[in-house]
């Protein structure tokens, strides 16, 4: 997918709302896939303050975020406007204590 300047601006607007931004399927209160559910559970476990974007509500964002970060799957966590990764990477970071450090900075 070609990322239009308008879509890039919209994505960057979402990413800049808080230092942590999770693009996910569903909402933190009602995740719509197991991977999104795991990402939210990990972030909640460490008490992270994060902004969530439900990609199921916006097909353009859903496809655009994959192109923006060059990452093919959802969820995607951004920290300070930089892609961290998906739920597997978040799990590894959680197990190593790195996710909590990320949330504090």
Secondary structure, DSSP 8 states (H G I E B T S, - for coil): ----HHHHHHHHHHHTSSSEEEEESEETTEESSHHHHHHHHHHHHTT---EEEEGGG-HHHHHHHHHHHT--SS-EEEETTEEEE-HHHHHHHHHHTHHHHHHH-
